[in-house]
Amino acid sequence: TGVADMNRLAILGLVFAALAAAPLSARAEELADADTIAKHLEFFGYKVVTKDGGIQAEHPQNVNFNVKPLRGGTLFLTYFPTEDATRSAAGRKDSLELVNDFNQNSVLTNFYIDKDGDLGASAWFPGRYEKATFGALVERWNSDIQEAFQRHPERTRALLR
């Protein structure tokens, strides 16, 4: 049912948030092919900084995000600060309904509200870098986020700072 699907998506978002926030094992993972990934992101117009075993990617038109290693794959991760009103019971309910809509219409990206009440977005893919696949993932990541925010522009503006 629709409610069951929304609940599964909300749980999946929480799992991704927990995985992203969970400390890695004593031996930190390294981002496989970090130099190649950085060059590919630069090709897409991102300014990249290698930091803390991952990559910070900034773009003038697309969402800024981090690229990190996670359990044999690669994680894209970003956060959007939210308005304080979203921390009230009514505001949180509206925020979660909006996030459920984002997830129902997303192909790759998982949206969630983190423990601080901010909007998070993540996408994980297994294995090592492959040029065509990585390029498609970056494009889909950006499309998912842009499409989500454009679907309900007023509600999204009310959610984000």
SULSUL-V770668 format. One line per field, one symbol per residue. phi: phi as a letter, one per 30 degrees, with the letter a starting at -180 (. if undefined). Layout:
phi: ???
This chain:
phi: .ddddddddddddddddddddddddecddcddiedddeddddedjdccbdahibbccbbdccddaccbdahibbccbabbdcddddddedddeddddddddeddcdccdccacdddiddcbbbbbdicdbedddedddddeddedddddddbdddddddcd
